[in-house]
């Protein structure tokens, strides 16, 4: 399921980049790239205003789809992980028993101080 959603997400990203690049620049810096800038490279298929409205709507739809797939991927990723905390992984120790293994470096040092030194 996650792989299918990742593929859909990538297709949406590619389409979103393409639609954004098709839009006409307001400053006119890239106006020479699309067949004079007015037609956007579509050969006069639509008027300038109609094309802008279509591209704006398409961008909004693709952006919403990108947002939705991003949220779904995050939710799926969070649900499929193993224990969420180190505390969840540790088995609860009995109230009166000493831990079988020292918990940290300081505990190990204290344990080593109490042991006799090996003969050298």
C-alpha positions in Angstrom: 0.0 0.0 0.0 2.8 2.4 0.9 4.7 1.8 -2.3 1.5 2.5 -4.4 1.0 5.7 -2.5 4.6 6.8 -3.0 4.3 6.2 -6.8 1.1 8.3 -6.8 2.8 11.0 -4.8 5.7 11.1 -7.2 3.4 11.4 -10.2 1.6 14.3 -8.5 4.9 16.0 -7.8 6.0 15.7 -11.5 2.6 17.0 -12.7 2.7 19.9 -10.2 6.2 20.9 -11.3 5.1 20.7 -15.0 1.9 22.8 -14.4 3.9 25.4 -12.4 6.4 25.7 -15.2 3.7 26.1 -17.8 2.2 29.1 -16.1 3.0 32.5 -17.5 5.5 34.6 -15.6 4.1 37.9 -14.3 7.5 39.6 -14.7 7.9 38.4 -18.2 11.4 37.0 -17.5 10.6 33.6 -19.1 8.1 35.0 -21.7 10.3 33.9 -24.6 10.2 30.2 -23.7 6.6 29.5 -24.4 6.2 30.5 -28.0 6.1 34.2 -27.4 4.7 33.9 -23.9 1.0 34.6 -24.8 0.0 31.2 -25.9 2.1 29.2 -23.5 3.2 26.8 -26.2 -0.3 25.5 -26.8 -0.7 27.0 -30.3 -3.6 29.3 -29.4 -5.8 26.5 -28.2 -7.2 28.6 -25.4 -7.3 32.3 -24.7 -4.7 33.7 -22.3 -7.3 34.3 -19.5 -8.9 30.8 -19.9 -5.5 29.1 -19.9 -4.5 31.0 -16.8 -7.7 30.0 -15.0 -7.2 26.3 -16.0 -3.6 26.3 -14.9 -4.5 28.0 -11.6 -7.2 25.5 -10.9 -5.0 22.6 -11.9 -2.2 23.9 -9.6 -4.6 24.1 -6.7 -6.0 20.6 -7.2 -2.5 19.1 -7.5 -1.3 21.0 -4.5 -4.3 19.7 -2.4 -3.5 16.1 -3.7 0.2 16.6 -2.8 -0.8 17.7 0.7 -3.2 14.8 1.1 -0.7 12.1 0.0 2.0 13.7 2.2 -0.3 13.3 5.2 -1.3 9.8 4.3 2.3 8.8 3.9 3.2 10.3 7.3 0.3 8.5 9.0 1.2 5.2 7.4 4.9 5.6 8.3 4.0 6.4 11.9 1.7 3.4 12.2 4.1 0.9 10.7 7.0 1.6 13.0 8.1 -0.6 15.8 7.9 0.6 19.5 7.7 4.4 19.7 9.9 4.8 22.8 12.8 3.2 24.6 10.6 2.9 27.6 8.1 0.8 25.6 10.9 -1.6 24.7 12.2 -2.1 28.2 10.6 -4.9 30.2 9.3 -3.6 33.6 11.6 -4.8 36.5 10.2 -6.2 39.7 9.9 -3.8 42.5 12.3 -5.5 45.0 14.8 -7.1 42.6 18.1 -5.5 41.4 18.6 -5.1 37.7 20.4 -7.9 36.0 22.7 -5.6 34.1 23.9 -2.1 35.0 21.8 0.6 33.3 24.5 3.0 32.5 28.2 3.8 32.4 28.2 5.2 36.0 26.5 2.0 37.3 29.1 -0.1 35.5 32.0 2.0 37.1 30.5 1.6 40.6 30.2 -2.1 40.0 33.8 -2.3 38.9 35.0 -0.4 41.9 33.6 -3.0 44.2 35.3 -5.9 42.4 38.8 -7.0 43.3 41.5 -6.1 40.9 42.9 -8.9 38.7 46.5 -9.9 39.4 49.0 -8.6 36.8 
